[in-house]
């Protein structure tokens, strides 16, 4: 059974940090490009960051460049999103996403709230 399980969300003050984790199971993690998306209240889902399957090339939304870092550990079947200097506009549900020629999978999401 394919699963993507996110964790690490929560409530943080502006300027704070959080680290999201997404543990994958049920498929060959190393064959998949991994991404983090988010959906803020009243807005469409948007791509936050992506990391490729092989050499780990990364790309980021302009709104998070320099503040967020995506990484992966293929031995642990896990992708991370380190979020620093958080802003209220980063408040959203964050989703893990896996994509390859063999299929695509979504996690259930984890809530991140940035508020004082």
C-alpha positions as a Python dict, from the first residue, in 0.01 Angstrom:
ca = {
    (1, 'X'): (0, 0, 0),
    (2, 'X'): (137, 336, -107),
    (3, 'X'): (166, 595, 166),
    (4, 'X'): (311, 941, 204),
    (5, 'X'): (294, 1054, 563),
    (6, 'X'): (379, 1414, 646),
    (7, 'X'): (471, 1544, 990),
    (8, 'X'): (628, 1844, 1154),
    (9, 'X'): (359, 2104, 1102),
    (10, 'X'): (227, 2325, 1377),
    (11, 'X'): (192, 2679, 1507),
    (12, 'X'): (498, 2903, 1492),
    (13, 'X'): (558, 3274, 1538),
    (14, 'X'): (669, 3494, 1247),
    (15, 'X'): (1042, 3458, 1196),
    (16, 'X'): (1043, 3107, 1337),
    (17, 'X'): (1135, 2776, 1178),
    (18, 'X'): (978, 2438, 1116),
    (19, 'X'): (1101, 2120, 953),
    (20, 'X'): (849, 1909, 766),
    (21, 'X'): (911, 1542, 696),
    (22, 'X'): (740, 1307, 454),
    (23, 'X'): (799, 934, 488),
    (24, 'X'): (718, 723, 185),
    (25, 'X'): (628, 357, 168),
    (26, 'X'): (485, 114, -83),
    (27, 'X'): (688, 231, -383),
    (28, 'X'): (1049, 276, -489),
    (29, 'X'): (1120, 617, -342),
    (30, 'X'): (1448, 670, -526),
    (31, 'X'): (1269, 649, -863),
    (32, 'X'): (1047, 946, -787),
    (33, 'X'): (1089, 1321, -804),
    (34, 'X'): (957, 1462, -478),
    (35, 'X'): (784, 1791, -416),
    (36, 'X'): (615, 1996, -149),
    (37, 'X'): (297, 2184, -237),
    (38, 'X'): (81, 2403, -21),
    (39, 'X'): (-274, 2531, -18),
    (40, 'X'): (-356, 2845, 172),
    (41, 'X'): (-715, 2927, 273),
    (42, 'X'): (-908, 3054, -28),
    (43, 'X'): (-619, 2995, -268),
    (44, 'X'): (-517, 2733, -519),
    (45, 'X'): (-257, 2473, -442),
    (46, 'X'): (93, 2589, -538),
    (47, 'X'): (431, 2425, -581),
    (48, 'X'): (670, 2518, -302),
    (49, 'X'): (980, 2312, -381),
    (50, 'X'): (1090, 2014, -586),
    (51, 'X'): (1387, 1778, -575),
    (52, 'X'): (1473, 1537, -854),
    (53, 'X'): (1527, 1167, -810),
    (54, 'X'): (1884, 1130, -926),
    (55, 'X'): (2129, 1406, -852),
    (56, 'X'): (1883, 1597, -638),
    (57, 'X'): (1841, 1911, -843),
    (58, 'X'): (1615, 2151, -656),
    (59, 'X'): (1388, 2436, -750),
    (60, 'X'): (1172, 2667, -545),
    (61, 'X'): (882, 2904, -571),
    (62, 'X'): (1003, 3264, -577),
    (63, 'X'): (813, 3333, -257),
    (64, 'X'): (1025, 3087, -56),
    (65, 'X'): (1368, 3113, -220),
    (66, 'X'): (1639, 3174, 36),
    (67, 'X'): (1411, 3071, 325),
    (68, 'X'): (1310, 2710, 251),
    (69, 'X'): (1531, 2413, 172),
    (70, 'X'): (1414, 2079, 32),
    (71, 'X'): (1624, 1768, 78),
    (72, 'X'): (1584, 1392, 59),
    (73, 'X'): (1730, 1081, 217),
    (74, 'X'): (1676, 786, -13),
    (75, 'X'): (1797, 543, 254),
    (76, 'X'): (1517, 659, 483),
    (77, 'X'): (1256, 708, 208),
    (78, 'X'): (1208, 1058, 339),
    (79, 'X'): (1187, 1408, 194),
    (80, 'X'): (1226, 1715, 413),
    (81, 'X'): (1133, 2080, 394),
    (82, 'X'): (1328, 2309, 622),
    (83, 'X'): (1138, 2635, 658),
    (84, 'X'): (1311, 2936, 809),
    (85, 'X'): (1210, 3299, 853),
    (86, 'X'): (846, 3200, 834),
    (87, 'X'): (587, 3461, 747),
    (88, 'X'): (212, 3472, 808),
    (89, 'X'): (160, 3425, 434),
    (90, 'X'): (328, 3084, 463),
    (91, 'X'): (23, 2962, 654),
    (92, 'X'): (-121, 2668, 460),
    (93, 'X'): (-166, 2296, 448),
    (94, 'X'): (156, 2147, 312),
    (95, 'X'): (141, 1835, 96),
    (96, 'X'): (407, 1589, -7),
    (97, 'X'): (393, 1474, -372),
    (98, 'X'): (574, 1195, -555),
    (99, 'X'): (597, 1177, -933),
    (100, 'X'): (754, 938, -1181),
    (101, 'X'): (671, 759, -1505),
    (102, 'X'): (516, 490, -1286),
    (103, 'X'): (261, 710, -1119),
    (104, 'X'): (195, 995, -879),
    (105, 'X'): (104, 1003, -512),
    (106, 'X'): (-11, 1264, -260),
    (107, 'X'): (17, 1278, 114),
    (108, 'X'): (-268, 1381, 341),
    (109, 'X'): (-113, 1715, 433),
    (110, 'X'): (12, 1885, 746),
    (111, 'X'): (-105, 2223, 872),
    (112, 'X'): (146, 2505, 915),
    (113, 'X'): (21, 2819, 1088),
    (114, 'X'): (242, 3126, 1124),
    (115, 'X'): (93, 3370, 1372),
    (116, 'X'): (184, 3576, 1674),
}
